Structures are given as structure tokens and as C-alpha cells.
């Protein structure tokens, strides 16, 4: 059979994203497996934003990063970090070029959807003890029933003492659960839309059922729980008023599939991207041309608000201190800076093809997904990156052997979502969204591929290593 005379033109002109396993080198595959092990360990150690900051500091300290102290010498190669209330963190490696030439920033968030205890959570009903919760972020409420849960967080006592709580992670720990209605009596529940089959006020966590011996009062089970908490943590019921305790899935992240090509775990959104940029920064072996910044923020799932969110002034405060050390105006630095907003993308799910445009949706194993815009419907809430910046990132990926793809968040008018990109762009920083494609996003257990997670970190490494 004669060769198609248009074969060369087809190869040169048509665009076809590649499955990473078709093009990745043996070196990449080996690095991917090692990266997956490190990421799983990070995920299991970081089920809340506080734990993510704590683990980040531990890993960074091992690589020579020091807490920033005002007035310290910031010469090229200096590695620093600054924690913001233990709930967000900024890290930087000072580059060769002055800050007047800008920086290379990777920004991700370290909060994930979960259940938070209400200020007065503990109650007893029909000889059972419960915690009342207020869900955090966008969740399908029915998914959070009958899932083994753990308690993570802090209780701050009136005298300022901080008590860390983590129950449900060790093999011999008890776990907790949100109950659901048995199928035999669920005729009316099953007729409701999924959105209302389980309500927010029904997401109550079962925590005990054994009354105190020889106690006939109506709150005996509740009191037994409080006695346990007093004995093991030294806290009283009033201390819940100044506590931040989250209820999260207790299951550990695991390899998924016979081929172990995927990772199943809680919190891929957005700790898969947080680890990708952290790993890229910590893996540096040379002084970068531009100061490289890793920003891990809180509160993205509820709008990036509050003192640890991306809209807070903490990032400006950190960068201003760096700029002041070089007598550079902050706005001048921002105007020359560039940012990768590292947040997850939705992976195409063939079980639900109706919500996605197959020609413009990220796919598992096709590498890091860049999104020129996010938002919803008419691009509402999107920063919509300039084409020139997208082209630059394409070039960096090609030059550094990064497997990548372009995508958007579902069909037009199917829904949508946002990231921290808009808040970075509002600072006059060139910003593009990039991240790991995820299946079952915002569920108690999400799915990513090792290939995509690794390639996201490799892309950020290339970005940090930019010389132009």
C-alpha cells in the first residue's frame, strides 16, 4: 500500500495529545514511581491545612530552608519560609536576578472539602452521643455517609494552650461515622433529588453509645465522652468554643488498579498540586535565575477568604519583606512576575460523558492539564490567561520533556469552578492555571494518575528553571 501523500502534513499540522505512557522515558517512569511514594506519604500526613503546613516545614527544613526573620541576609540561593498562623505558608529560593525583574510563583491551596465541628457540637440523643457538623466546601452530602471518619484539629484552651487532636488514623484507634437510612425504610428518601436526600443538618457524626455505670441522668453517654476527652486531652465541653476540629476520611491513600498506575485518596484537590510545587522547589540543585516562590494557601474551597486565604494580605507582606531587602517596590516586582496557579482539573469520566466536551477535557495519563480559563458559564470568575503566556508555558514544557494537555472545566453551561488564579492576576501577575486531572473530585476518595501528578511537578520544575 502506498504511503498517504498527506502523512507529513498530518503529522506537522494536526494536534493530538499523547498518553504519557506512549512518550515518557524509562527515566521518567522510574522518577514517577518514586514521586508517587513521596506524594502518598505527604497525603497521609496532611489531611488538614494545619497538618499540610507542618509537613511542609518538616520537608523544607530537611532541605536547608530556614524560617524568615526580618533583616536576615537574602543572597542568591538563600532558602526561606514563612508560616501564616500555621494554616498557610510561603517558601522561596532567592534567585540570581534582582526582584525588580520579577519572580516565578507557583500557588496552590491545601484545604479540602470536609466536615467541621460546630462551636457547640456535642449532644446526646436516644442514648447515643453525636457531633454536629457544618460541611466545608462543595460536597455531595450523601457521599459522606457510612464512611469511616477521623477527627483532626486543634483545641485552644482559655489559657492559650493548644491541644492537638488526631483520632482515627492509627490501626487501633476508634473511627467515627455519619449514619444513613436503611434501604428498607428509604422509600421517601429515594424519591428525593440527590441534593436533598441527605441534608446538611443530618451530617451528624456518631461518636459513642455506652452510658456511665450507675448513672441514670439523661446525658450519661455524653458525659462519658467528655470524661474520655478530659482524661486523654485535658479539655472540657466549653473548650470546643475555641476549637478547629475537622472530620475527614480515615482511609489512607493507596495505589489503585492492577497496574498500580493511579492513587486513591482523600484531598487530591488540591494537595496533589501543593506537593507538586513543593517537590519542585525542594528538588532544586542550582540557584534559579528568578526568585522561586511556593505559595500554599488556605480557604480556596470557600472563596479564598479570611486571614489564611489567597485574598489575604499575607502574601503581599511576605513578598514586600523580600523586596525591601533589595530596595525594590512590591508593585514593580509583581508587574514582572509570573505565576502558575496549581489547582486540579476534572478528568474525563466515560461514565458521565454528557457533562464534558471530549475535545476540550483533560484525560487521565495525558499529563499536567493547563487551563487558559476556568470560571463558569460565560467564563465568570476566570482570569483568562494571555495567549502569549500560554505559548511560553507550551515552549517550556516542550523543551523539558513535560507531558501536557489543555482542558476546561466541563461543557459550557454545565457548571464550572474557580481557583486562586484570579486573585494572583488581580495583583498584576501573569497567571495560568495548571494541575492534576482528578476523577471523583470533592468526594471522600478521589482518583489521580501517577503520570499526571509527576508531570505536574515536572512542569513546575521547568517553570522555576525559566531563564527568560
Secondary structure, DSSP 8 states (H G I E B T S, - for coil): ----TTHHHHHHH------HHHH--HHHHHHHHHHHHHHHHHHHH-SSHHHHHHHHHHHHHHTT-EE--TT----TT-EEEEEETTTEEEEEE--SS-GGG-EEEEEEE----EEEEEEEEEEEETTEEEEEEEEESS--GGGGSS--EEEEEEEE-TTS-EEEEEES-STTS--BEE----GGG-HHHHHS-HHHHS-GGG--EEEE----TT--STTHHHHHHHHHHHHHH---GGGGGGEEEEEEE----EEESTT--EEEETTHHHHHHHHHHHHHHHT--S--SSEEEEEEEB-GGGTS-STTBTTSTHHHHHHHHHHHHTT--HHHHHHH-EEEEE--EEB--GGGGGGS-GGGSB-TTS-EEEES--EETTTBT-----HHHHHHHHHHHHHTT--EEE--SSSTTS-EE--SHHHHHTTT-EEEEEE-EEBSTTSSSEEEEHHHHHHHHHHHHHHHT---
